[in-house]
Amino acid sequence: MVGNFGAGAPAGIPVGGGVGYPDIILEGSATDVCDTKSELMSACTSTTSGDIIFVPNGTTIDLTGESQLTINAGVTVASDRGNASHSGGIIKKTTYTADDWTGRMFDVGGTAVRVTGIILEGQMLPDSEEPLISEGNYTRGILNYNGYTNLVVDNCELRGWSYAAVQTHICPTVGRPVVKYNWIHDNIARGEGYGMEVWGGDALFEYNLCDYNRHSITGTGMSGEKYECCYNVFLGNGSPIGGFHVDVHESIDGEGESYNYSGEEYHTHHNTVYDIGGLSIDQMGFVHVTCDPVVGHYINDNIIETNWGGIWQNANDGLTIANYGGQHGVINQTQYRGSSQVRVYCTDNKWRGTDYEDNTGILWYDVAV
């Protein structure tokens, strides 16, 4: 329940969407009903603001081998996940197409694009310690490269994207992208594997049900970057590839050159993190912040049942931490370049039934250099 601690949603609306979701689009509302790849490709070219592209439940459209499709401004791509127990139509792209460094299935082509009630499926790479393909061959589901406002991805199942199910670039706070009420799972790959990646700008990630993602949400740490991650449920399953449910990288401003901060301001609150794997080494930590946000990362009112992680290897100083009993906490900040600032603020997080009022006992710092 929404309240002092943990995830929840308004009465009658399920976290993760599906049956009971109140804003399902039905086939009769559609401008274009697409049962085939050619129909979908044509619709993406011809539709304009206010139009609805609909993929019926039980339909699978495979875009493997095709270049990315653009969803025009104001257009909705939909199926009816949750209607009469429908899972929604499927659009998938299971191998890389040489569009650029990483391929993608859809480009956002303008403001007010919506993707709703549909299954978007990527490569579905197995959970493995070893890289199966080059990172340059990873794929993305939805890319909002030009920072278009009012993108909404809701009530979808987003699965199997080796790079990211949704990636947004430099979106303003007013009209920030919203990823909400989705079932987001099995987005795993070495070095990447995200439910949502925020590449500068701002975004809202709320009421999602997440599992087996390397990071369910991550930020690249760029100057001015923000996100809010709230009211989500993380089922707790991890990966030998490693990862944290919620993550912020060290800044990549300057064409790949890293700097000494991690974005600007992040809010992670009222989430519930379950412990499914027990004390296994596959357990994931909750939040990881590399370096310091310029303003801060505020972590509050979460229910956390998971351990910080089984075994973690610090590549910079060779330190190995075995943490089966939670000796170092479930929230980790890694500071590079000797930064003396610690702008991670934990307030009233309930970890394994105990309320931690501040950073002490739940946040672990590693000053690596």
VOLUMPA-684036 format. One record per residue (C-alpha): residue number from 1; x, z, y. Coordinates in steps of 0.2 Angstrom, whole numbers, always signed. Example, Ala and Ser with C-alpha at 12.3 -4.5 7.8 and 13.67 -1.06 7.14 Angstrom:
% VOLUMPA-684036
R pos    xx    zz    yy
R   1   +62   +39   -22
R   2   +68   +36    -5
//
This chain:
% VOLUMPA-684036
R pos    xx    zz    yy
R   1    +0    +0    +0
R   2    +5    -3   +18
R   3   +10   +14   +25
R   4   +25   +26   +26
R   5   +34   +18   +12
R   6   +35    +2    +2
R   7   +27   -15    +0
R   8    +9   -19    +1
R   9    -4   -32    +9
R  10   -21   -31   +17
R  11   -35   -26    +5
R  12   -39   -39    -8
R  13   -24   -50    -4
R  14   -11   -50   -18
R  15    +8   -49   -14
R  16   +15   -66   -20
R  17    -2   -75   -18
R  18   -12   -83   -31
R  19   -30   -77   -36
R  20   -37   -68   -21
R  21   -27   -77    -8
R  22   -40   -80    +6
R  23   -33   -97   +13
R  24   -33  -109    -1
R  25   -36  -127    +3
R  26   -47  -137    -9
R  27   -46  -155   -14
R  28   -62  -159    -4
R  29   -53  -155   +12
R  30   -39  -167    +9
R  31   -35  -183   +19
R  32   -24  -190    +5
R  33   -26  -185   -14
R  34    -9  -189   -23
R  35    -8  -190   -42
R  36    +8  -201   -42
R  37   +25  -202   -34
R  38   +21  -218   -25
R  39    +5  -210   -18
R  40   +14  -195   -11
R  41   +28  -206    -4
R  42   +16  -217    +5
R  43    +6  -202   +11
R  44   +21  -194   +19
R  45   +24  -210   +28
R  46    +7  -212   +35
R  47    -1  -195   +38
R  48    -2  -188   +56
R  49    -6  -171   +63
R  50   -21  -163   +56
R  51   -20  -172   +39
R  52   -19  -164   +22
R  53    -9  -171    +8
R  54   -16  -164    -8
R  55    -8  -163   -26
R  56   -22  -158   -39
R  57   -19  -144   -51
R  58   -12  -150   -67
R  59    -3  -165   -58
R  60   +16  -166   -59
R  61   +25  -177   -47
R  62   +44  -180   -51
R  63   +54  -185   -36
R  64   +71  -185   -45
R  65   +81  -199   -40
R  66   +72  -202   -23
R  67   +79  -198    -6
R  68   +71  -183    +4
R  69   +53  -186   +10
R  70   +48  -181   +28
R  71   +32  -170   +31
R  72   +26  -176   +48
R  73   +22  -164   +63
R  74    +5  -155   +60
R  75    +4  -161   +42
R  76    -1  -149   +27
R  77    +5  -152    +9
R  78    -6  -142    -2
R  79   -13  -138   -19
R  80   -25  -125   -24
R  81   -15  -111   -32
R  82   -26   -96   -35
R  83   -42  -106   -35
R  84   -51  -103   -52
R  85   -35   -96   -59
R  86   -26  -113   -55
R  87    -7  -112   -54
R  88    -7  -127   -42
R  89    +1  -145   -44
R  90   +19  -147   -46
R  91   +32  -157   -36
R  92   +49  -156   -43
R  93   +67  -163   -40
R  94   +78  -159   -54
R  95   +94  -167   -50
R  96  +105  -170   -35
R  97  +102  -186   -24
R  98  +116  -190   -12
R  99  +107  -187    +4
R 100  +121  -176   +12
R 101  +131  -161    +7
R 102  +116  -154    -3
R 103  +101  -164    -7
R 104   +83  -158    -3
R 105   +66  -163    -8
R 106   +57  -162    +9
R 107   +62  -162   +27
R 108   +51  -154   +41
R 109   +48  -168   +53
R 110   +40  -159   +67
R 111   +31  -143   +73
R 112   +16  -135   +64
R 113   +20  -141   +46
R 114   +12  -131   +32
R 115   +16  -131   +13
R 116    +3  -121    +3
R 117    -3  -117   -14
R 118    +9  -128   -23
R 119   +23  -127   -36
R 120   +40  -133   -29
R 121   +53  -135   -43
R 122   +71  -138   -42
R 123   +86  -139   -54
R 124   +81  -123   -64
R 125  +100  -120   -68
R 126  +103  -107   -81
R 127  +109   -90   -76
R 128  +127   -92   -80
R 129  +144   -84   -75
R 130  +152  -102   -74
R 131  +148  -115   -62
R 132  +139  -129   -70
R 133  +140  -142   -56
R 134  +149  -143   -39
R 135  +141  -133   -25
R 136  +140  -150   -16
R 137  +127  -155   -29
R 138  +115  -141   -27
R 139   +98  -144   -20
R 140   +85  -137    -7
R 141   +66  -138    -8
R 142   +62  -138   +11
R 143   +74  -141   +25
R 144   +69  -137   +43
R 145   +85  -144   +51
R 146   +79  -147   +69
R 147   +72  -129   +71
R 148   +54  -135   +73
R 149   +42  -121   +76
R 150   +27  -114   +67
R 151   +32  -119   +50
R 152   +22  -110   +36
R 153   +26  -109   +18
R 154   +13   -99    +9
R 155    +4   -96    -8
R 156   +17  -107   -17
R 157   +28  -104   -32
R 158   +46  -108   -27
R 159   +57  -109   -42
R 160   +74  -116   -48
R 161   +82  -121   -32
R 162  +101  -120   -33
R 163  +104  -119   -15
R 164   +88  -113    -7
R 165   +70  -115    -9
R 166   +67  -115   +10
R 167   +81  -117   +23
R 168   +78  -116   +42
R 169   +90  -120   +56
R 170   +90  -112   +74
R 171   +72  -108   +75
R 172   +66   -98   +91
R 173   +58   -81   +89
R 174   +42   -88   +97
R 175   +35   -99   +83
R 176   +48   -93   +70
R 177   +46  -100   +52
R 178   +35   -89   +41
R 179   +37   -88   +22
R 180   +23   -77   +15
R 181   +13   -73    +0
R 182   +24   -84   -12
R 183   +30   -81   -30
R 184   +49   -84   -28
R 185   +60   -84   -43
R 186   +75   -91   -53
R 187   +83   -98   -38
R 188  +101   -95   -45
R 189  +118  -103   -43
R 190  +136   -98   -41
R 191  +139   -96   -22
R 192  +121  -100   -17
R 193  +104   -97   -25
R 194   +92   -92   -11
R 195   +73   -90    -9
R 196   +76   -92    +9
R 197   +91   -96   +20
R 198   +91   -93   +38
R 199  +104  -103   +47
R 200  +103   -96   +64
R 201   +88   -93   +74
R 202   +74   -82   +68
R 203   +62   -81   +53
R 204   +49   -70   +45
R 205   +49   -67   +26
R 206   +34   -56   +21
R 207   +22   -52    +6
R 208   +32   -62    -6
R 209   +35   -58   -25
R 210   +53   -61   -30
R 211   +63   -60   -45
R 212   +79   -68   -53
R 213   +85   -74   -36
R 214  +104   -72   -32
R 215   +97   -68   -14
R 216   +79   -68   -10
R 217   +83   -70    +8
R 218  +100   -72   +16
R 219  +106   -75   +34
R 220  +122   -85   +38
R 221  +127   -73   +51
R 222  +127   -85   +65
R 223  +127   -80   +84
R 224  +110   -74   +89
R 225  +103   -75   +71
R 226   +88   -64   +66
R 227   +76   -61   +52
R 228   +62   -49   +47
R 229   +60   -45   +29
R 230   +45   -34   +26
R 231   +31   -30   +13
R 232   +39   -39    -1
R 233   +40   -34   -19
R 234   +57   -37   -28
R 235   +54   -35   -47
R 236   +72   -30   -49
R 237   +80   -43   -61
R 238   +97   -48   -57
R 239  +110   -60   -63
R 240  +128   -60   -70
R 241  +132   -72   -55
R 242  +129   -57   -44
R 243  +120   -54   -28
R 244  +109   -43   -18
R 245   +90   -45   -15
R 246   +93   -45    +4
R 247  +109   -52   +12
R 248  +118   -57   +28
R 249  +134   -66   +28
R 250  +149   -66   +39
R 251  +147   -78   +54
R 252  +150   -96   +50
R 253  +150  -102   +68
R 254  +164  -114   +72
R 255  +162  -127   +58
R 256  +166  -115   +44
R 257  +178  -104   +53
R 258  +173   -86   +50
R 259  +171   -73   +64
R 260  +170   -54   +65
R 261  +151   -51   +65
R 262  +136   -55   +55
R 263  +122   -62   +66
R 264  +112   -52   +79
R 265   +98   -42   +73
R 266   +89   -40   +56
R 267   +74   -29   +51
R 268   +71   -25   +32
R 269   +56   -13   +31
R 270   +42    -8   +19
R 271   +48   -17    +4
R 272   +47   -11   -14
R 273   +62   -14   -26
R 274   +59   -11   -44
R 275   +72    -6   -58
R 276   +68   -17   -73
R 277   +85   -19   -80
R 278   +89    +0   -81
R 279  +107    +4   -79
R 280  +113   -13   -85
R 281  +127   -22   -75
R 282  +114   -35   -71
R 283  +106   -24   -59
R 284  +106   -30   -41
R 285  +109   -20   -25
R 286   +95   -20   -12
R 287  +104   -25    +5
R 288  +121   -32    +8
R 289  +128   -34   +26
R 290  +145   -42   +29
R 291  +153   -36   +45
R 292  +142   -30   +59
R 293  +127   -38   +67
R 294  +129   -38   +86
R 295  +113   -27   +88
R 296  +110   -20   +71
R 297  +102   -22   +54
R 298   +88    -9   +53
R 299   +82    -4   +35
R 300   +68    +8   +35
R 301   +53   +14   +25
R 302   +57    +5    +8
R 303   +54   +11    -9
R 304   +70    +7   -20
R 305   +71   +10   -38
R 306   +86    -1   -42
R 307  +104    +5   -43
R 308  +116    -2   -31
R 309  +124   -12   -45
R 310  +133   -10   -61
R 311  +151   -16   -57
R 312  +157   -24   -41
R 313  +174   -32   -38
R 314  +181   -32   -21
R 315  +191   -48   -20
R 316  +200   -43    -4
R 317  +209   -27   -11
R 318  +206   -28   -29
R 319  +195   -12   -30
R 320  +183   -11   -44
R 321  +168    +1   -43
R 322  +158    +6   -58
R 323  +142   +13   -51
R 324  +130   +17   -65
R 325  +124   +33   -57
R 326  +122   +28   -39
R 327  +138   +36   -33
R 328  +139   +24   -18
R 329  +121   +20   -14
R 330  +111    +5   -15
R 331  +114    -3    +2
R 332  +132   -10    +5
R 333  +141   -15   +21
R 334  +157   -24   +19
R 335  +168   -25   +35
R 336  +181   -38   +37
R 337  +195   -39   +49
R 338  +196   -20   +52
R 339  +180   -19   +63
R 340  +177    -1   +68
R 341  +158    -4   +72
R 342  +145    +0   +59
R 343  +128    -6   +65
R 344  +118    -4   +50
R 345  +104    +9   +52
R 346   +94   +16   +38
R 347   +79   +27   +41
R 348   +67   +35   +29
R 349   +70   +25   +13
R 350   +64   +32    -3
R 351   +77   +30   -17
R 352   +72   +35   -34
R 353   +60   +47   -27
R 354   +71   +55   -14
R 355   +68   +52    +5
R 356   +85   +47   +13
R 357   +82   +50   +32
R 358   +98   +41   +38
R 359  +113   +32   +31
R 360  +120   +47   +22
R 361  +120   +45    +3
R 362  +111   +28    +3
R 363  +123   +16   +13
R 364  +141   +13    +7
R 365  +154    +6   +18
R 366  +169    -4   +12
R 367  +182    -7   +26
R 368  +192   -21   +16
R 369  +205   -26   +29
//
